[in-house]
């Protein structure tokens, strides 16, 4: 087996694993059970989609998909921060209601 054949096989197997992880993350978002579970699943899906972009850059021999992965990483980071802030405010409001 040559190096090119091995790389092609590794990329094909990796595509399958990444697509499976995206599907499992979607299932976790759909069934929950809690808000934290959904946030972690969304973050995992973001990382999996970034891996997909990296694999596709290798597959197509086009580095432009790496730029997409970097932008997605930034958007995913900001999304995680926003959801953490939302959860913090929601918990603070719930504790204010309990104190009354």
N, C-alpha and C positions, 0 to 999 in steps of 0.2 A: 504494500500500500504506500503510495507516494504521499508527500506532505500535503499536496493540494487536495487529494482525495480524502485524507484524514481531516483536514480543515473543513471541507464540505460536509462530511459526516458529522463532525462536532457542531457545526452551525445548525444543521438540520435537527439534530437532537435537542440542541439548546432552544431552538424556536418552539419545539413541542413543550418543553419544560416551562418556558416563559408564558406561553399561552395557557397552560394548565394553571400556573400561579395566578394569572389574571382572572381566570374563571373562578378559582377558589376565593379570591378576594372579593369578587362580585357577589358570590354566595354569602360571604360573611357580612357584606354591607346590607344585603337584602334581609337576612334573618337576625342580625344583631348579636346579642340581645340588648346591649347597651350602647350609649353614645360613644364611649371610649373605644369599644370594639370596632365600631364603624369608622372612626377616625384612623385607627391603626390600619384597618383594612384598606382605606383609601390611600394612606401613605405607602403601604406595600404595593398597591396597584400602580401608583406613580413610579415607584422604583422598578417594577416589572416592565412598565411601558418604556422607561428609559433604557432598560436592558434590551428590549425589543428594537429600539432605535439603534443602539450600538451594534446589535447583531445584523440588522439590515444594512448598516453602513459597511460591515465586513462583507456581507453577501453581495451587495451591489457595487462594491468598490467605489463608493461615493461618500466623501467625508462630510457632506452637507447634513447628513442625518445626525452627526455628532453635535452639530449646532442645535438641532431640534432637541436633543437629549439634554443639553445644558440649559436651554430655556425652560424645558419641562421641569428640570431640577429646581430652578429658581421659583417657578410657579408653585410647585409642590411644597417647597419650604414655606412660602408665604401662606399657602392654604392651611398648612398644619399650624402655623402661628395663629392665624385667624380663628381656626376652630378651637384651639386651646384657650384663646382669649374668650371666645363665646362660652365655652364650658365653665371657665372661671366665673364669669358674670352670672351665668345661670345658677351656679352653686351658691354664689353670694346672695342672689335674690331669694333662693330657697331658704337659706339660713335666716334672712330678714323676716320672712313670712313665719317661720317657726318661732322666732323670738317674740312675735306679737301676740 
